[in-house]
Amino acid sequence: MSEQYDTVFVGSGLGALATASLLAQRGQKVLVVEKHNIPGGYASNFRRKGFNFDVSLHSFDGVVRGAESFKVIEACGVADKVEFLHHPSLYRYRSQDVDITVGHRDLEGYKRELFRFFPDEVDNINRLFSESLRNYNDMCGFLYSRKPFWMRFIATPMVYPRVLRYGHETVDHYFSRFTSNERLKEVLSAQWSYYGLPAKELAFGYFSYPFIDYLQNGGYSIKGGSQALSNALVEVIEHHGGRVELESVVSQIVVERGRVSGVVTRKSGMVKARNVIANISPHAVVEMAGESNFKARYLARMRELKLSVSGFQVYLGLKCPLSELGVGAEEYIHFFSPEKTQQQQYEHMQAGELHADNTSWSINYFSNIDPSMVPPGKSSLGLFTLTGADSWHSLNKLDYRQKKRELVELLISNAEKVIPGLRNYIEVCEAGSPRTMTKFTNNPEGAIYGFEQNIRQSGLFNRFPQKYPIKGLYQVGAWTFPGAGFIGTMLSARLLVDRYF
Ligand SMILES: Cc1cc2nc3c(=O)[nH]c(=O)nc-3n(C[C@H](O)[C@H](O)[C@H](O)COP(=O)(O)OP(=O)(O)OC[C@H]3O[C@@H](n4cnc5c(N)ncnc54)[C@H](O)[C@@H]3O)c2cc1C
């Protein structure tokens, strides 16, 4: 006879692991099924010749004791199992006309830097941050309230008014309430690659929380990489009687008379459950549950939703310490922006036209934060750019390899402009393309952030819902509210449990 669970999870990304840890702590019998041989989805590590690389994490906002984001970590039971390492500075933004270093938890210092480059905008910058802080407080009030979800929902217009006032406008529109300086607006949204859209298209409702959370509470890495967080969540799940089944694809979500009754997995066959929580793309959910269980209108709406952009990351293991290459211990993330506007850069990225003068890219000096991830006397860094997936998925094997080599070469050449001679010190060079993203997560088109966060697909009312029109079937992680990111997917777990369990 098949085993019976309260809740089964399809996939073990952060969204699923966080939800499973919350439910297991409440006494539910949970099973997490993962196709890969390690848990975590994008929140995982891989090893090459003694170098330990974090697949995805560049910067985790706000995970410091006392800050709101840390409450999610505490609720999941991993606050004392994981060490968060703060970055010496939040980031450095480098372009033709502006070179700004944003300090760790130093909003006032950041404002002073902005005043230096935009002396005519002092009042506007002050007004913008005052309102953005009030908006952040409203967001936190809504997201972290202890009140039942329906009560928060009803109270939103009175108690958290800015969530509604600004939630469905673009970042550019919001910034335009305070300034008409186009350059200032671009500098303020220097981290746009974290959200996958330029300010003119990105929903402020999604951007506004991490925007202030990063500035007020800092950016962090996880000691041992994001695998350490995923493993810690697994530990909590197992400690509370749950099970994580690796290397076991879910091939079917079983629906009987309009309600889920379980899943079929490669290792366990039929597994019975009252609830199924999907951590995979809704497209795959529909396929596994059977299209006939959904109304045609529902399917048509889902298929119209735009997928997020993909990304390309080069992971380099170096033969020497970063200090030997002239990189100071205080350096971590540098964003490089060419002279083009964000919108122009984005169009080039989507079209797969990546050249040194038309795309922004970034360096992460990984081993400056966690030297335990590299062999003694060595170092590591990452080079990253967004890219559209279309131009990758249609290539044959040879053309794909060639395109991959060309982009690795471009990013290394870019990096050599700031680290002369870099390529002479490379011991390990690995690259993740949109095809790699799909291979390891099954996410369609290499989407790294679920559905795109434009204003039609973002926020409380417009984001793909956490509940499917089939009883007992739910969604968690980047595809649903609030959206992608380490804190975004863990928050989606907390909100799902608050609202429906
Ligand atoms: C290169 C890169 C850099 C990033 N940088 C940052 C950053 O600096 N800061 C930040 O906050 N966020 C960052 N992100 C985003 C963040 O990593 C993701 O939003 C988040 O980890 C997604 O989690 P998820 O819960 O949606 O699940 P996913 O990570 O998408 O995991 C889904 C899981 O489901 C499994 N699965 C799929 N199909 C099946 C099946 N049929 N059966 C069983 N298992 C299945 C997959 O193997 C996978 O493990 C980055 C992402 C990428 C790719």
The ligand as a Gaussian input file, in Angstrom:
#p B3LYP/6-31G(d) Opt

LIG

0 1
 C       22.320000      32.774000     -11.737000
 C       21.304000      33.198000     -10.715000
 C       21.618000      34.183000      -9.795000
 C       20.702000      34.565000      -8.821000
 N       21.076000      35.487000      -7.878000
 C       20.252000      35.782000      -6.862000
 C       20.668000      36.658000      -5.822000
 O       21.788000      37.148000      -5.808000
 N       19.794000      36.947000      -4.822000
 C       18.543000      36.420000      -4.779000
 O       17.788000      36.699000      -3.836000
 N       18.117000      35.567000      -5.761000
 C       18.929000      35.243000      -6.784000
 N       18.527000      34.383000      -7.779000
 C       17.131000      33.894000      -7.771000
 C       16.900000      32.726000      -6.807000
 O       17.984000      31.845000      -6.868000
 C       15.615000      32.000000      -7.187000
 O       14.540000      32.925000      -7.286000
 C       15.178000      30.931000      -6.179000
 O       16.265000      30.164000      -5.718000
 C       14.127000      30.056000      -6.852000
 O       13.585000      29.151000      -5.940000
 P       12.265000      28.323000      -6.241000
 O       11.655000      27.961000      -4.927000
 O       11.378000      29.053000      -7.162000
 O       12.730000      26.953000      -6.917000
 P       13.822000      26.530000      -8.037000
 O       15.167000      26.945000      -7.597000
 O       13.360000      26.906000      -9.387000
 O       13.768000      24.940000      -7.869000
 C       12.808000      24.113000      -8.476000
 C       13.205000      22.669000      -8.178000
 O       12.222000      21.768000      -8.718000
 C       12.899000      20.619000      -9.232000
 N       12.012000      19.950000     -10.192000
 C       11.580000      20.427000     -11.394000
 N       10.753000      19.534000     -11.976000
 C       10.660000      18.462000     -11.122000
 C        9.942000      17.225000     -11.146000
 N        9.119000      16.894000     -12.147000
 N       10.084000      16.367000     -10.105000
 C       10.904000      16.684000      -9.063000
 N       11.616000      17.843000      -8.990000
 C       11.469000      18.721000      -9.993000
 C       14.155000      21.203000      -9.851000
 O       15.162000      20.227000     -10.027000
 C       14.534000      22.251000      -8.800000
 O       15.362000      21.710000      -7.804000
 C       19.421000      33.967000      -8.779000
 C       19.089000      32.969000      -9.704000
 C       20.012000      32.575000     -10.651000
 C       19.674000      31.466000     -11.599000

